[in-house]
Amino acid sequence: MDLLVILDEAVAALKAPLGKDDRVQGWTDDLRREVQEEISTSRSALRRHGLGVARHLRPRFDEWMDREGVQSGSLRDLVGDVQRSLMEARTMT
């Protein structure tokens, strides 16, 4: 799947209000908003400057989620996919 499509999907999912399951997994509105903004920033840089900028991005969403105590679930999986995709793009440029 195209990197920008993955980022678009993640931003859209993170803009939606949190559900009960998300909150049980450790998500807060502030955390959701902060992660969404970080992904949006990366997406904007890639759109403006091309995929070559991916080598300068250093996503550490997994560490962030661990520090915040976020448990496994659909949103964490989605953010993990974003991180993996950005890391793969770094090696391809």
Secondary structure, 3 states (H helix, E strand, C coil): CCHHHHHHHHHHHHHCCCCHHHHHCCCCHHHHHHHHHHHHHHHHHHHHHCHHHHHHCCCCHHHHHHHHCCCCCHHHHHHHHHHHHHHHHHHHC
